[in-house]
Amino acid sequence: MCPGEDWWSYSDRQLSAIARGSAIPNRIVRELVDGWCTRTGQATGRLAAILGIGDEALRRSLGLAATPAHLRNGRHRPARVRKTITVQAGGRVVRAVGIPPCEVPGL
């Protein structure tokens, strides 16, 4: 568990995914990406291009942008900001940043 993390704001589903080891808090990966952007002077768009995904998709997975609101099964789902990232996606991002996944807690 990460000290200082606001665990009360996670849903039960997110907490169980973290406990199973299938997801980690995206704050960990986001801080590494912020450091990479500062160090290289590049934006997240360049990192998204390296990963072969869109900039908006990367920003959503890092919790920097909200997912769009949509209608599902006749119910309105509001926009939300993700708090977790899957281990596979997090591993791809930290590899693109130049950090071995084994050095990142939870990956």
Buried (B, 14 or more C-beta within 10 A) or exposed (E): EEEEBEEEEBEEEBEEBBEEEEBBBBBBBBEBBEEBBEEEEEEBBBBBBBBEBEBBEBBBBBBBBEBEEEEEEEEEEEEEEBBBBBBEBBBBBBBBBEBEBEEBEBB
